[in-house]
């Protein structure tokens, strides 16, 4: 039956019925023991029961927190829909709504009808019934604007709606009760399958996806519609998805952050950390900031975050990212044991024009300028039934004929659970004759010799040597198998040769260096393939204690020590030569822009596209061709399908590049890339600035305490703070450097002269994990300063400030006694930072607190700090006037105009902030009220603006005490 026919029959059946805009509330027909009259949802539930939209669960209980299935929801829809007049048999209802194209999983698969649905799914279904094809964020906003939902706390953001939480019977009653208040429900439906075509009809307010104004007060509403299990509701505060809609290309990523409290509602201390298993229903990768896949993440106090990389897909998919507490024995969070905290992420295949860039400037030795990043590193599978113990490795290594696969044949006596559930103790082999247990990969596992990380090459050389000397048939050797914190396999080769150990006093790191070097080729035979191996050995060398280094010097008269240093110089030179060879001749410095095209649902670029692209950077336009081989037109080292343009200018800091396809799209790809036609793609660029030459050279001692707790993952995904701190160490040239990494515990990474500490593997290798205890890091640093009273002493702290206060008074007192100034720096949005502790540390020790909103401001902060430390100049933490306004917004909502501004709290000279509305009849200007040291706000009724014809160009103006304009920020009105 066609849609029009069904609608006509439904209309005729209802022609004699009267519809009312307000639902009738009567006394509940049945007593409800589990819904008291004081419950905010009582009226809605009574209405749903009395009108037979939702039945009682049993004689006296409604079960408001019970989750509702899709079929139960569909039946309720049919009962309320004035266009439905058929039987309430599920098959009939689903058949009727099939022509409405509602996003119902039960239309395709009958089994899905009995599955529970989320609140986000409900939002899409309700919007579709009303005739709007919306994705989840837009559908949630649609519920807000039509007063169907008020959110959990009244903030009315996407996260506040808790879209990934299961829909309950109480939710459904409230939503439909509010819907009935605005008129009888009459289903319209869609004309084709739901794909989000009407998203542009719903405007998401500023900060809706959790990106702004977290500190501005919103009206509190105690009648929120969150009705999840109460014991979880106490613990779960919010789930934020940085970017809920990703391109299904294996590269696009987002950060999901869960905020918690203890089960009894108490706050969780910042120095507490819990482990969560993170899973994806649809194949997304969970990675750390280095790009390596992980299975578990650690919380930082009350927050736990995960980086999600979209899978490669050919169709749109809604994914659920689940956080599940593991290894927990504390009663404070026992209500979360066995519970999954779910976030919704969407993946959509799209045609892409990817813009990558590289910047080369020989005067800037900082390097790492560009956005070309290696793909994520997957974790190897764990041997399922093995226990953490000794395992056997058999010849050959690698097992596969294709050496690139890096597979090996391993075995262990272990307990195996068979198909009937019986536990059998047997010798299990992966990669043996039983095809049920295939060979295991080791390339992306943690590979070690003794306790030191080694390269794949060294791992294979060690195993081959031992297998060649095996006396068993078949040849085998033993190694240790363990599981890392993040769920990856660790394969450890153990046992330093007795002859070596006896000569170096059984000092493991020294013995490890000697033994590993026996497996390296001669210096002249080194290639870039050996780079990683040499660097692993060199890392062990640089971490030797003074005594261990002395022992190594005694071995063969110090010959080996010099050999390791020579090997490093050799591979460094090889790498530098390779980098130089890839640069075009005749260009001393340049910005290189590379454009590739990617088909929807693909990870790799199109390699045979015939056409050109117009690239614009710094006011200069160039046209480049997509090459079909492995060379570009300048240096013969390009990639297949890549259009390359070189620009002679470099813009340090923030800039942008634009790209537009020229002429007709290659006919072979016209349909696939149609959405790129006549479309200009813009890529934000950032070139890491270098520090200006030091104007002073004061002798100083400096400690660096950098926060690598889990919460920093969200604030600095690229670990820019680590790279920039290494540059700061090099620039300050302190005579004594103290380099500390802190999370749950503080770790001393290096100390001593600048040259010596820069040889160590510093913050570039650091990873965010655990809780925050920056005071422990400062305590550790304080013990490492000299007693020289003539040398200036400073501590630089980089953190979000979320830490325990228990040692604050003592730390400040100890620093003042030693005459040490503490300079503190926070990064990212102010709403994510606890700046009170950072300010107190700085002000009470004579230092300065800085806040850097982004990477450019972090560089500017460090540049100011260099002058303050080396020149003893007076410290000003205010950065650039043009960046004074951190946030500025004007929103129109329900007859009110709200003006919000946040200024850089480091700048104390802001006297007032005005908002100017340009108008043809004269400008309209308001002075905002100061709500805190950095927040200004004002709300006015729309009527005050009606006599003016204002345009959409609005200016925020900051003044100092003399009335001088400090900064101007332009914005537009948001509805």
TARAKA-V439980 format. One record per residue. N is the residue number from 0. RES is the residue in three letters. OMEGA is omega in whole degrees, -180 to 180 (999 if undefined). Layout:
[[N | RES | OMEGA] [N | RES | OMEGA]]
This chain:
[[0 | UNK | -177] [1 | UNK | -177] [2 | UNK | -177] [3 | UNK | -180] [4 | UNK | -179] [5 | UNK | -179] [6 | UNK | 180] [7 | UNK | 179] [8 | UNK | -180] [9 | UNK | -179] [10 | UNK | 180] [11 | UNK | 180] [12 | UNK | -176] [13 | UNK | -172] [14 | UNK | -178] [15 | UNK | -177] [16 | UNK | 177] [17 | UNK | 179] [18 | UNK | 178] [19 | UNK | -178] [20 | UNK | -178] [21 | UNK | 180] [22 | UNK | -179] [23 | UNK | 178] [24 | UNK | 177] [25 | UNK | 175] [26 | UNK | -178] [27 | UNK | -179] [28 | UNK | -179] [29 | UNK | 179] [30 | UNK | 180] [31 | UNK | -178] [32 | UNK | -174] [33 | UNK | 176] [34 | UNK | -179] [35 | UNK | -179] [36 | UNK | 180] [37 | UNK | -180] [38 | UNK | -178] [39 | UNK | -179] [40 | UNK | -174] [41 | UNK | -177] [42 | UNK | -178] [43 | UNK | -179] [44 | UNK | 176] [45 | UNK | 179] [46 | UNK | -178] [47 | UNK | -179] [48 | UNK | -176] [49 | UNK | 179] [50 | UNK | 177] [51 | UNK | 175] [52 | UNK | 176] [53 | UNK | -179] [54 | UNK | 172] [55 | UNK | 177] [56 | UNK | 173] [57 | UNK | -170] [58 | UNK | -173] [59 | UNK | -175] [60 | UNK | 177] [61 | UNK | -178] [62 | UNK | -176] [63 | UNK | -178] [64 | UNK | 178] [65 | UNK | -179] [66 | UNK | -174] [67 | UNK | 179] [68 | UNK | 179] [69 | UNK | -179] [70 | UNK | 178] [71 | UNK | 178] [72 | UNK | -178] [73 | UNK | 177] [74 | UNK | 179] [75 | UNK | 177] [76 | UNK | -177] [77 | UNK | -179] [78 | UNK | -179] [79 | UNK | -174] [80 | UNK | -178] [81 | UNK | 177] [82 | UNK | 179] [83 | UNK | -177] [84 | UNK | -178] [85 | UNK | 178] [86 | UNK | -179] [87 | UNK | 171] [88 | UNK | -174] [89 | UNK | -179] [90 | UNK | 180] [91 | UNK | -179] [92 | UNK | -180] [93 | UNK | 178] [94 | UNK | 179] [95 | UNK | -176] [96 | UNK | 180] [97 | UNK | 179] [98 | UNK | 178] [99 | UNK | 180] [100 | UNK | 175] [101 | UNK | -179] [102 | UNK | -179] [103 | UNK | 179] [104 | UNK | -178] [105 | UNK | 177] [106 | UNK | -178] [107 | UNK | -176] [108 | UNK | -176] [109 | UNK | -178] [110 | UNK | -178] [111 | UNK | -178] [112 | UNK | -178] [113 | UNK | 180] [114 | UNK | 178] [115 | UNK | -179] [116 | UNK | 180] [117 | UNK | 177] [118 | UNK | 177] [119 | UNK | 177] [120 | UNK | 178] [121 | UNK | -178] [122 | UNK | 180] [123 | UNK | -179] [124 | UNK | -179] [125 | UNK | 180] [126 | UNK | 180] [127 | UNK | 177] [128 | UNK | 179] [129 | UNK | 176] [130 | UNK | -179] [131 | UNK | 178] [132 | UNK | -173] [133 | UNK | 168] [134 | UNK | -173] [135 | UNK | -179] [136 | UNK | -180] [137 | UNK | 179] [138 | UNK | 178] [139 | UNK | 178] [140 | UNK | 177] [141 | UNK | 177] [142 | UNK | 179] [143 | UNK | -175] [144 | UNK | 179] [145 | UNK | 176] [146 | UNK | 174] [147 | UNK | 179] [148 | UNK | 174] [149 | UNK | -177] [150 | UNK | -178] [151 | UNK | -176] [152 | UNK | -177] [153 | UNK | 179] [154 | UNK | 179] [155 | UNK | 170] [156 | UNK | 179] [157 | UNK | -180] [158 | UNK | -178] [159 | UNK | 178] [160 | UNK | -176] [161 | UNK | -173] [162 | UNK | -178] [163 | UNK | 178] [164 | UNK | -179] [165 | UNK | 176] [166 | UNK | 179] [167 | UNK | 178] [168 | UNK | 177] [169 | UNK | 176] [170 | UNK | -175] [171 | UNK | 180] [172 | UNK | -178] [173 | UNK | -178] [174 | UNK | -177] [175 | UNK | 175] [176 | UNK | 178] [177 | UNK | 178] [178 | UNK | -178] [179 | UNK | 179] [180 | UNK | -177] [181 | UNK | 178] [182 | UNK | -179] [183 | UNK | -179] [184 | UNK | 179] [185 | UNK | -174] [186 | UNK | 176] [187 | UNK | 180] [188 | UNK | -179] [189 | UNK | -180] [190 | UNK | 177] [191 | UNK | -175] [192 | UNK | -176] [193 | UNK | 178] [194 | UNK | -179] [195 | UNK | -177] [196 | UNK | -175] [197 | UNK | -177] [198 | UNK | -178] [199 | UNK | 178] [200 | UNK | 180] [201 | UNK | 180] [202 | UNK | 177] [203 | UNK | -179] [204 | UNK | 175] [205 | UNK | 180] [206 | UNK | -177] [207 | UNK | -180] [208 | UNK | 176] [209 | UNK | -173] [210 | UNK | -178] [211 | UNK | 169] [212 | UNK | -179] [213 | UNK | -176] [214 | UNK | -178] [215 | UNK | -178] [216 | UNK | 175] [217 | UNK | 179] [218 | UNK | 178] [219 | UNK | -179] [220 | UNK | -176] [221 | UNK | -180] [222 | UNK | 179] [223 | UNK | -174] [224 | UNK | 174] [225 | UNK | -177] [226 | UNK | 176] [227 | UNK | 179] [228 | UNK | -172] [229 | UNK | -178] [230 | UNK | 175] [231 | UNK | -179] [232 | UNK | 178] [233 | UNK | -176] [234 | UNK | -177] [235 | UNK | -180] [236 | UNK | 179] [237 | UNK | 172] [238 | UNK | -179] [239 | UNK | 174] [240 | UNK | -177] [241 | UNK | -179] [242 | UNK | -173] [243 | UNK | -177] [244 | UNK | -177] [245 | UNK | 173] [246 | UNK | -176] [247 | UNK | -173] [248 | UNK | -179] [249 | UNK | -178] [250 | UNK | -176] [251 | UNK | -174] [252 | UNK | 176] [253 | UNK | 176] [254 | UNK | 176] [255 | UNK | -177] [256 | UNK | 178] [257 | UNK | 177] [258 | UNK | -172] [259 | UNK | 163] [260 | UNK | 174] [261 | UNK | -175] [262 | UNK | 179] [263 | UNK | 178] [264 | UNK | 179] [265 | UNK | 176] [266 | UNK | 175] [267 | UNK | -178] [268 | UNK | -178] [269 | UNK | 180] [270 | UNK | 175] [271 | UNK | 178] [272 | UNK | 179] [273 | UNK | -178] [274 | UNK | 179] [275 | UNK | 171] [276 | UNK | -179] [277 | UNK | -178] [278 | UNK | 178] [279 | UNK | 179] [280 | UNK | -172] [281 | UNK | 168] [282 | UNK | 176] [283 | UNK | 176] [284 | UNK | 173] [285 | UNK | -173] [286 | UNK | 171] [287 | UNK | -174] [288 | UNK | 177] [289 | UNK | 179] [290 | UNK | 179] [291 | UNK | 180] [292 | UNK | 178] [293 | UNK | 177] [294 | UNK | -180] [295 | UNK | 174] [296 | UNK | 180] [297 | UNK | 178] [298 | UNK | 173] [299 | UNK | -175] [300 | UNK | -174] [301 | UNK | -176] [302 | UNK | 175] [303 | UNK | -175] [304 | UNK | 176] [305 | UNK | 174] [306 | UNK | -176] [307 | UNK | 176] [308 | UNK | -177] [309 | UNK | 174] [310 | UNK | 174] [311 | UNK | -175] [312 | UNK | 178] [313 | UNK | 176] [314 | UNK | -178] [315 | UNK | -177] [316 | UNK | 170] [317 | UNK | -178] [318 | UNK | 174] [319 | UNK | 175] [320 | UNK | -173] [321 | UNK | 174] [322 | UNK | -179] [323 | UNK | -179] [324 | UNK | 179] [325 | UNK | 176] [326 | UNK | -178] [327 | UNK | 177] [328 | UNK | -178] [329 | UNK | 178] [330 | UNK | -175] [331 | UNK | -178] [332 | UNK | -177] [333 | UNK | 178] [334 | UNK | 180] [335 | UNK | -180] [336 | UNK | -179] [337 | UNK | 180] [338 | UNK | 174] [339 | UNK | 177] [340 | UNK | -167] [341 | UNK | 174] [342 | UNK | -178] [343 | UNK | 175] [344 | UNK | -177] [345 | UNK | 179] [346 | UNK | -180] [347 | UNK | 176] [348 | UNK | -180] [349 | UNK | 171] [350 | UNK | -176] [351 | UNK | 164] [352 | UNK | -176] [353 | UNK | 179] [354 | UNK | 174] [355 | UNK | -178] [356 | UNK | 174] [357 | UNK | -179] [358 | UNK | 179] [359 | UNK | 177] [360 | UNK | -176] [361 | UNK | 178] [362 | UNK | 179] [363 | UNK | -177] [364 | UNK | -180] [365 | UNK | 178] [366 | UNK | 178] [367 | UNK | 179] [368 | UNK | -180] [369 | UNK | -179] [370 | UNK | 178] [371 | UNK | -177] [372 | UNK | 178] [373 | UNK | 178] [374 | UNK | 179] [375 | UNK | 179] [376 | UNK | -178] [377 | UNK | 174] [378 | UNK | 176] [379 | UNK | 178] [380 | UNK | 174] [381 | UNK | 171] [382 | UNK | -163] [383 | UNK | -172] [384 | UNK | -179] [385 | UNK | 172] [386 | UNK | 179] [387 | UNK | -175] [388 | UNK | 179] [389 | UNK | 174] [390 | UNK | 177] [391 | UNK | 173] [392 | UNK | -177] [393 | UNK | 174] [394 | UNK | -2] [395 | UNK | 175] [396 | UNK | -6] [397 | UNK | -177] [398 | UNK | -173] [399 | UNK | 173] [400 | UNK | 176] [401 | UNK | -174] [402 | UNK | -180] [403 | UNK | -176] [404 | UNK | 176] [405 | UNK | 179] [406 | UNK | 174] [407 | UNK | -174] [408 | UNK | -176] [409 | UNK | -179] [410 | UNK | 179] [411 | UNK | 171] [412 | UNK | -170] [413 | UNK | 177] [414 | UNK | -179] [415 | UNK | 177] [416 | UNK | -177] [417 | UNK | -175] [418 | UNK | -180] [419 | UNK | 180] [420 | UNK | 179] [421 | UNK | 178] [422 | UNK | -177] [423 | UNK | 175] [424 | UNK | -176] [425 | UNK | 174] [426 | UNK | -174] [427 | UNK | 180] [428 | UNK | 170] [429 | UNK | -177] [430 | UNK | 178] [431 | UNK | -176] [432 | UNK | -177] [433 | UNK | -177] [434 | UNK | 179] [435 | UNK | -178] [436 | UNK | -176] [437 | UNK | -180] [438 | UNK | -177] [439 | UNK | 176] [440 | UNK | 180] [441 | UNK | -174] [442 | UNK | -178] [443 | UNK | 172] [444 | UNK | 173] [445 | UNK | -177] [446 | UNK | -175] [447 | UNK | 165] [448 | UNK | -166] [449 | UNK | 180] [450 | UNK | -173] [451 | UNK | 179] [452 | UNK | 180] [453 | UNK | 180] [454 | UNK | 176] [455 | UNK | -180] [456 | UNK | -179] [457 | UNK | 178] [458 | UNK | 180] [459 | UNK | -180] [460 | UNK | 178] [461 | UNK | -178] [462 | UNK | 180] [463 | UNK | 179] [464 | UNK | -177] [465 | UNK | 178] [466 | UNK | 178] [467 | UNK | -180] [468 | UNK | -179] [469 | UNK | 179] [470 | UNK | -179] [471 | UNK | 173] [472 | UNK | -4] [473 | UNK | -179] [474 | UNK | 177] [475 | UNK | 174] [476 | UNK | -178] [477 | UNK | 171] [478 | UNK | 180] [479 | UNK | 175] [480 | UNK | 178] [481 | UNK | 178] [482 | UNK | -178] [483 | UNK | 179] [484 | UNK | -177] [485 | UNK | 172] [486 | UNK | 178] [487 | UNK | 177] [488 | UNK | 172] [489 | UNK | 175] [490 | UNK | -172] [491 | UNK | 172] [492 | UNK | -175] [493 | UNK | 173] [494 | UNK | 173] [495 | UNK | -178] [496 | UNK | -177] [497 | UNK | -177] [498 | UNK | 179] [499 | UNK | -177] [500 | UNK | -177] [501 | UNK | -179] [502 | UNK | -177] [503 | UNK | 173] [504 | UNK | 179] [505 | UNK | 177] [506 | UNK | -171] [507 | UNK | -177] [508 | UNK | 179] [509 | UNK | 178] [510 | UNK | -180] [511 | UNK | 179] [512 | UNK | -178] [513 | UNK | -177] [514 | UNK | 180] [515 | UNK | -180] [516 | UNK | 177] [517 | UNK | -179] [518 | UNK | 179] [519 | UNK | 177] [520 | UNK | 176] [521 | UNK | -175] [522 | UNK | -177] [523 | UNK | -178] [524 | UNK | 180] [525 | UNK | 174] [526 | UNK | 178] [527 | UNK | 177] [528 | UNK | 180] [529 | UNK | -175] [530 | UNK | -177] [531 | UNK | -179] [532 | UNK | 180] [533 | UNK | -178] [534 | UNK | 177] [535 | UNK | 179] [536 | UNK | -179] [537 | UNK | 178] [538 | UNK | 177] [539 | UNK | -179] [540 | UNK | -176] [541 | UNK | 179] [542 | UNK | 177] [543 | UNK | 172] [544 | UNK | 180] [545 | UNK | -180] [546 | UNK | 179] [547 | UNK | 180] [548 | UNK | 177] [549 | UNK | 179] [550 | UNK | 179] [551 | UNK | 179] [552 | UNK | 180] [553 | UNK | -176] [554 | UNK | 180] [555 | UNK | 176] [556 | UNK | 178] [557 | UNK | -177] [558 | UNK | -175] [559 | UNK | 179] [560 | UNK | 178] [561 | UNK | -180] [562 | UNK | 179] [563 | UNK | 178] [564 | UNK | 180] [565 | UNK | 178] [566 | UNK | -180] [567 | UNK | 178] [568 | UNK | -178] [569 | UNK | -178] [570 | UNK | 175] [571 | UNK | 179] [572 | UNK | 178] [573 | UNK | 180] [574 | UNK | 180] [575 | UNK | 178] [576 | UNK | 179] [577 | UNK | 178] [578 | UNK | -179] [579 | UNK | -179] [580 | UNK | -178] [581 | UNK | -179] [582 | UNK | 179] [583 | UNK | 178] [584 | UNK | 177] [585 | UNK | 179] [586 | UNK | -177] [587 | UNK | 178] [588 | UNK | -175] [589 | UNK | 167] [590 | UNK | -178] [591 | UNK | 180] [592 | UNK | -177] [593 | UNK | -178] [594 | UNK | 173] [595 | UNK | 178] [596 | UNK | -178] [597 | UNK | 179] [598 | UNK | 178] [599 | UNK | 177] [600 | UNK | 180] [601 | UNK | 177] [602 | UNK | -176] [603 | UNK | -178] [604 | UNK | 171] [605 | UNK | -173] [606 | UNK | -176] [607 | UNK | -179] [608 | UNK | 178] [609 | UNK | -180] [610 | UNK | -178] [611 | UNK | -180] [612 | UNK | 176] [613 | UNK | -177] [614 | UNK | -178] [615 | UNK | 178] [616 | UNK | 177] [617 | UNK | 177] [618 | UNK | -180] [619 | UNK | 178] [620 | UNK | 175] [621 | UNK | 177] [622 | UNK | -178] [623 | UNK | 179] [624 | UNK | 173] [625 | UNK | -177] [626 | UNK | -177] [627 | UNK | 175] [628 | UNK | -174] [629 | UNK | 179] [630 | UNK | 170] [631 | UNK | -168] [632 | UNK | -179] [633 | UNK | -169] [634 | UNK | 176] [635 | UNK | -179] [636 | UNK | -178] [637 | UNK | 180] [638 | UNK | 180] [639 | UNK | 178] [640 | UNK | -177] [641 | UNK | 173] [642 | UNK | -173] [643 | UNK | 174] [644 | UNK | 178] [645 | UNK | 178] [646 | UNK | -175] [647 | UNK | -178] [648 | UNK | 174] [649 | UNK | 176] [650 | UNK | 179] [651 | UNK | -173] [652 | UNK | -175] [653 | UNK | 175] [654 | UNK | 178] [655 | UNK | 177] [656 | UNK | -179] [657 | UNK | 179] [658 | UNK | 179] [659 | UNK | 176] [660 | UNK | -177] [661 | UNK | 177] [662 | UNK | -178] [663 | UNK | 174] [664 | UNK | 176] [665 | UNK | -175] [666 | UNK | 180] [667 | UNK | -177] [668 | UNK | -175] [669 | UNK | -179] [670 | UNK | -177] [671 | UNK | -175] [672 | UNK | -175] [673 | UNK | -177] [674 | UNK | 177] [675 | UNK | -178] [676 | UNK | 178] [677 | UNK | -179] [678 | UNK | 178] [679 | UNK | 179] [680 | UNK | -179] [681 | UNK | 178] [682 | UNK | 174] [683 | UNK | -179] [684 | UNK | 175] [685 | UNK | 175] [686 | UNK | -177] [687 | UNK | -180] [688 | UNK | 174] [689 | UNK | -177] [690 | UNK | 175] [691 | UNK | -177] [692 | UNK | -179] [693 | UNK | 178] [694 | UNK | 179] [695 | UNK | -180] [696 | UNK | -180] [697 | UNK | 173] [698 | UNK | -175] [699 | UNK | 169] [700 | UNK | -176] [701 | UNK | 172] [702 | UNK | 179] [703 | UNK | -180] [704 | UNK | -174] [705 | UNK | -176] [706 | UNK | 174] [707 | UNK | 174] [708 | UNK | -174] [709 | UNK | -176] [710 | UNK | 179] [711 | UNK | 178] [712 | UNK | -179] [713 | UNK | -175] [714 | UNK | -175] [715 | UNK | -175] [716 | UNK | -175] [717 | UNK | -178] [718 | UNK | 179] [719 | UNK | -179] [720 | UNK | -180] [721 | UNK | -180] [722 | UNK | -177] [723 | UNK | 178] [724 | UNK | 177] [725 | UNK | 176] [726 | UNK | 180] [727 | UNK | 178] [728 | UNK | -179] [729 | UNK | -177] [730 | UNK | -176] [731 | UNK | 179] [732 | UNK | 178] [733 | UNK | -180] [734 | UNK | 173] [735 | UNK | 180] [736 | UNK | 179] [737 | UNK | -172] [738 | UNK | -173] [739 | UNK | 171] [740 | UNK | -178] [741 | UNK | 168] [742 | UNK | 175] [743 | UNK | 177] [744 | UNK | 177] [745 | UNK | -179] [746 | UNK | 176] [747 | UNK | -179] [748 | UNK | -179] [749 | UNK | 172] [750 | UNK | 179] [751 | UNK | -178] [752 | UNK | -179] [753 | UNK | -180] [754 | UNK | -177] [755 | UNK | -178] [756 | UNK | -180] [757 | UNK | 174] [758 | UNK | -177] [759 | UNK | 177] [760 | UNK | -172] [761 | UNK | -167] [762 | UNK | 179] [763 | UNK | -179] [764 | UNK | -177] [765 | UNK | 180] [766 | UNK | -180] [767 | UNK | 176] [768 | UNK | 172] [769 | UNK | -175] [770 | UNK | -177] [771 | UNK | 171] [772 | UNK | -178] [773 | UNK | 179] [774 | UNK | 175] [775 | UNK | 177] [776 | UNK | 179] [777 | UNK | 177] [778 | UNK | 179] [779 | UNK | -180] [780 | UNK | -178] [781 | UNK | -179] [782 | UNK | -173] [783 | UNK | 178] [784 | UNK | 177] [785 | UNK | 178] [786 | UNK | -179] [787 | UNK | -176] [788 | UNK | -178] [789 | UNK | -178] [790 | UNK | 178] [791 | UNK | -176] [792 | UNK | -178] [793 | UNK | 171] [794 | UNK | 176] [795 | UNK | -179] [796 | UNK | 175] [797 | UNK | -173] [798 | UNK | 171] [799 | UNK | 174] [800 | UNK | -179] [801 | UNK | -175] [802 | UNK | 177] [803 | UNK | -180] [804 | UNK | -169] [805 | UNK | -177] [806 | UNK | -172] [807 | UNK | -177] [808 | UNK | -179] [809 | UNK | -179] [810 | UNK | 179] [811 | UNK | 179] [812 | UNK | -179] [813 | UNK | 179] [814 | UNK | -180] [815 | UNK | 179] [816 | UNK | -179] [817 | UNK | -180] [818 | UNK | -177] [819 | UNK | 177] [820 | UNK | 179] [821 | UNK | 177] [822 | UNK | -176] [823 | UNK | -178] [824 | UNK | 172] [825 | UNK | -178] [826 | UNK | 172] [827 | UNK | -176] [828 | UNK | -177] [829 | UNK | -177] [830 | UNK | -178] [831 | UNK | -170] [832 | UNK | 170] [833 | UNK | -173] [834 | UNK | -177] [835 | UNK | -179] [836 | UNK | -179] [837 | UNK | 178] [838 | UNK | -178] [839 | UNK | 178] [840 | UNK | -177] [841 | UNK | -173] [842 | UNK | -175] [843 | UNK | 177] [844 | UNK | 179] [845 | UNK | 178] [846 | UNK | -178] [847 | UNK | 173] [848 | UNK | 177] [849 | UNK | 170] [850 | UNK | 179] [851 | UNK | -178] [852 | UNK | -178] [853 | UNK | -177] [854 | UNK | 179] [855 | UNK | 180] [856 | UNK | 175] [857 | UNK | 176] [858 | UNK | -179] [859 | UNK | 177] [860 | UNK | -180] [861 | UNK | 179] [862 | UNK | 177] [863 | UNK | -178] [864 | UNK | 178] [865 | UNK | 180] [866 | UNK | -180] [867 | UNK | -175] [868 | UNK | -174] [869 | UNK | -176] [870 | UNK | -177] [871 | UNK | 177] [872 | UNK | 178] [873 | UNK | -174] [874 | UNK | 170] [875 | UNK | -176] [876 | UNK | 179] [877 | UNK | -175] [878 | UNK | -175] [879 | UNK | 177] [880 | UNK | -178] [881 | UNK | 178] [882 | UNK | -176] [883 | UNK | -179] [884 | UNK | 176] [885 | UNK | 177] [886 | UNK | 176] [887 | UNK | -177] [888 | UNK | 173] [889 | UNK | -177] [890 | UNK | 177] [891 | UNK | -175] [892 | UNK | 174] [893 | UNK | 175] [894 | UNK | -180] [895 | UNK | 174] [896 | UNK | 180] [897 | UNK | -179] [898 | UNK | -178] [899 | UNK | 174] [900 | UNK | 171] [901 | UNK | 180] [902 | UNK | 178] [903 | UNK | -178] [904 | UNK | 178] [905 | UNK | -176] [906 | UNK | -173] [907 | UNK | -172] [908 | UNK | 177] [909 | UNK | -179] [910 | UNK | 179] [911 | UNK | 178] [912 | UNK | 176] [913 | UNK | 173] [914 | UNK | -177] [915 | UNK | 176] [916 | UNK | 178] [917 | UNK | -178] [918 | UNK | 180] [919 | UNK | 179] [920 | UNK | -179] [921 | UNK | -177] [922 | UNK | 176] [923 | UNK | -175] [924 | UNK | 178] [925 | UNK | 172] [926 | UNK | -178] [927 | UNK | 178] [928 | UNK | -179] [929 | UNK | -178] [930 | UNK | 177] [931 | UNK | -177] [932 | UNK | -175] [933 | UNK | -176] [934 | UNK | 178] [935 | UNK | -173] [936 | UNK | 175] [937 | UNK | 177] [938 | UNK | 180] [939 | UNK | 175] [940 | UNK | -178] [941 | UNK | -176] [942 | UNK | -177] [943 | UNK | -177] [944 | UNK | -168] [945 | UNK | -179] [946 | UNK | 179] [947 | UNK | 174] [948 | UNK | -176] [949 | UNK | 174] [950 | UNK | -171] [951 | UNK | 179] [952 | UNK | -173] [953 | UNK | -179] [954 | UNK | 169] [955 | UNK | -175] [956 | UNK | 177] [957 | UNK | -179] [958 | UNK | 171] [959 | UNK | -174] [960 | UNK | 179] [961 | UNK | -178] [962 | UNK | 180] [963 | UNK | 178] [964 | UNK | 179] [965 | UNK | -176] [966 | UNK | 177] [967 | UNK | 179] [968 | UNK | -180] [969 | UNK | 178] [970 | UNK | 178] [971 | UNK | -178] [972 | UNK | 177] [973 | UNK | 179] [974 | UNK | 999]]
